[in-house]
Amino acid sequence: MRTEQEMFRLILDTAKEDARILAVGMNGSRTNQRVPKDSFQDFDIVYIVDDVEPFLEDQQWIDRFGTRLIMQTPEAMTLFPPTENGRFTYLMLFEDGNRIDLTLCPKEQANDWNEGDRLAEILLDKEQLLPVLSKATDQDYWIKKPTQEEFLDCCNEFWWVSTYVVKGLCRNELLYAADPLYENCRKELLRLLSWQVGAENDYMISVGKNYKYLPNYLSDKNNECLLKTMRMSNGEQLWESLILQQKTFSSLARTFSRMNHFLYDHIQAEKVIAYTKKHYVIGENRQYK
């Protein structure tokens, strides 16, 4: 696997040798001093170019970065159309394990090449096109203290969607039940957990994309509980995951509301828990745990 230094040299030499590339910027995890470094970190690179089109007309120029294992070009896709902004991106994973997410940005957008992201650094600027940046910081990604309304919305979404899961399980529609359980209920549980750890750290931390650093701030007990909510391979495990999520969410919501002097509709929660319990017991004479 090529080293980090070799990759940076390749990225910068490519830009220096091509007159069409006017500047190079980098954003993402490699600009964040708080993120642990490992071999899976992407090189999130932006080339500010005189004109994007010539690069697209002959794309052999990207071959110099190495033999690709797989590549995706979002702006060229039909099923997953990106935002039309005049840029073009190459997401490239190479056979040696390195990955470059390389975006071509037209010079007309040089002043906003990083789209306001403060996790950004300038690596090369041939013509002094780019605005001066402050030191890279992940502050924009810190957990933000919720308002009373946001807290109530989170709770209502969790309890409301729980009833969809119950309906799907009672019908034995496991795919239907699993989707809202994972995509909605669990996400609201993660949101609430992130608010909790945010409060415990004065809202000066980030839990990362898809809550990936959240376990670092949880107790062993809460981590184990969270992992158990991911067991969804059959109907019984789906029921158990739903019940565990409900109990965990209810306890957290009560604690968090007291900490922040928020209103919390505990009656709504108790009714949905009772509704779940009723249908779980009726289903196959199971015992509600």
WOVEN-V373720 format. One line per field, one symbol per residue. ss: DSSP state (H for helix, E for strand, L for the rest). psi: psi as a letter, one per 30 degrees, with the letter a starting at -180 (. if undefined). burial: + if it has 24 or more other C-alpha atoms within 12 Angstrom, else -. A space follows every 50 residues. Layout:
BEGIN
ss: ???
psi: ???
burial: ???
END
This chain:
BEGIN
ss: LLLHHHHHHHHHHHHHHLLLEEEEEEELHHHLLLLLLLLLLLEEEEEEEL LLHHHHHLHHHHHHHLLEEEEELHHHLLLLLLLLLLLEEEEEEELLLLEE EEEEEEHHHHHHLLLLLLLEEEEEELLLLLLLLLLLLLHHHLLLLLLHHH HHHHHHHHHHHHHHHHHHHHLLLHHHHHHHHHHHHHHHHHHHHHHHHHHH LLLLLLLLHHHLLHHHHLLHHHHHHHHHLLLLLLHHHHHHHHHHHHHHHH HHHHHHHHHHLLLLLHHHHHHHHHHHHHHHHHHHLLLLL
psi: kkleeeeeeeeeeeeefjffjflklkaafffjffkkklffkljjkkjkle keeeefejgfffffflkkelkkjefgleeiklkjgflkkjjkklfgflkk jjkkkkffgefheghfkfikkkfkjegheklkklkkkgefgkkkklleee eeeeeeeeeefefeeeeeeffhieeeeeefeefdeeeeeeeeeeeefeef gghhlkglkhgfgeffglleeeeeeeefffjhfleeeeeeeeeeeeeeee eeeeeeeeeghlkkifeeeeeeeeeeeefeeedhhlkk.
burial: ------++--++-++----+++++++++++++--------++++++++++ ++--+------+--++------+-------------++++++++--++++ +++++++-++--++--++++++++++--++-----+++--+++++----- ++-+++++++++++++++++---+--++++++-++++++++++++++++- ----++++--+-+++-++---+--++--+++---++-+++++++++++++ ++++-++------+-+--+--++-+++-++---------
END
